[in-house]
Amino acid sequence: MTIWEHRTVTVSYEGGDWRVNFGDGDALTGLQAVLDYYGSRGWELVTVQPQAWTAGSGQFGPWDVNRLLAVFKRVAANSPSGPR
């Protein structure tokens, strides 16, 4: 049986683009950069869900999504099938 590890990542809309801020002050800017960063480390995107909205006209009618929760998975190092 494959054992999975999971990671949740908050992606915020700041300054006109999607962004992930790390605790050390580094950041990823742009949704493609976020996906490429985690994908290059073996993480597979499972789902993206809106987490916060602001009022205004935009991508979803009178509301704009300004924070997403991305969920990733990858095979755990201790999985019998081993990491990819």
Secondary structure as a PSIPRED ss2 file (coil, helix, strand):
# PSIPRED VFORMAT (PSIPRED V4.0)

   1 M C   1.000  0.000  0.000
   2 T C   1.000  0.000  0.000
   3 I C   1.000  0.000  0.000
   4 W E   0.000  0.000  1.000
   5 E E   0.000  0.000  1.000
   6 H E   0.000  0.000  1.000
   7 R E   0.000  0.000  1.000
   8 T E   0.000  0.000  1.000
   9 V E   0.000  0.000  1.000
  10 T E   0.000  0.000  1.000
  11 V E   0.000  0.000  1.000
  12 S E   0.000  0.000  1.000
  13 Y E   0.000  0.000  1.000
  14 E E   0.000  0.000  1.000
  15 G C   1.000  0.000  0.000
  16 G C   1.000  0.000  0.000
  17 D E   0.000  0.000  1.000
  18 W E   0.000  0.000  1.000
  19 R E   0.000  0.000  1.000
  20 V E   0.000  0.000  1.000
  21 N E   0.000  0.000  1.000
  22 F C   1.000  0.000  0.000
  23 G C   1.000  0.000  0.000
  24 D C   1.000  0.000  0.000
  25 G C   1.000  0.000  0.000
  26 D C   1.000  0.000  0.000
  27 A E   0.000  0.000  1.000
  28 L E   0.000  0.000  1.000
  29 T E   0.000  0.000  1.000
  30 G C   1.000  0.000  0.000
  31 L H   0.000  1.000  0.000
  32 Q H   0.000  1.000  0.000
  33 A H   0.000  1.000  0.000
  34 V H   0.000  1.000  0.000
  35 L H   0.000  1.000  0.000
  36 D H   0.000  1.000  0.000
  37 Y H   0.000  1.000  0.000
  38 Y H   0.000  1.000  0.000
  39 G H   0.000  1.000  0.000
  40 S C   1.000  0.000  0.000
  41 R C   1.000  0.000  0.000
  42 G C   1.000  0.000  0.000
  43 W C   1.000  0.000  0.000
  44 E E   0.000  0.000  1.000
  45 L E   0.000  0.000  1.000
  46 V E   0.000  0.000  1.000
  47 T E   0.000  0.000  1.000
  48 V E   0.000  0.000  1.000
  49 Q E   0.000  0.000  1.000
  50 P E   0.000  0.000  1.000
  51 Q E   0.000  0.000  1.000
  52 A E   0.000  0.000  1.000
  53 W E   0.000  0.000  1.000
  54 T E   0.000  0.000  1.000
  55 A E   0.000  0.000  1.000
  56 G E   0.000  0.000  1.000
  57 S E   0.000  0.000  1.000
  58 G E   0.000  0.000  1.000
  59 Q C   1.000  0.000  0.000
  60 F E   0.000  0.000  1.000
  61 G E   0.000  0.000  1.000
  62 P E   0.000  0.000  1.000
  63 W E   0.000  0.000  1.000
  64 D E   0.000  0.000  1.000
  65 V E   0.000  0.000  1.000
  66 N E   0.000  0.000  1.000
  67 R E   0.000  0.000  1.000
  68 L E   0.000  0.000  1.000
  69 L E   0.000  0.000  1.000
  70 A E   0.000  0.000  1.000
  71 V E   0.000  0.000  1.000
  72 F E   0.000  0.000  1.000
  73 K E   0.000  0.000  1.000
  74 R E   0.000  0.000  1.000
  75 V E   0.000  0.000  1.000
  76 A C   1.000  0.000  0.000
  77 A C   1.000  0.000  0.000
  78 N C   1.000  0.000  0.000
  79 S C   1.000  0.000  0.000
  80 P C   1.000  0.000  0.000
  81 S C   1.000  0.000  0.000
  82 G C   1.000  0.000  0.000
  83 P C   1.000  0.000  0.000
  84 R C   1.000  0.000  0.000
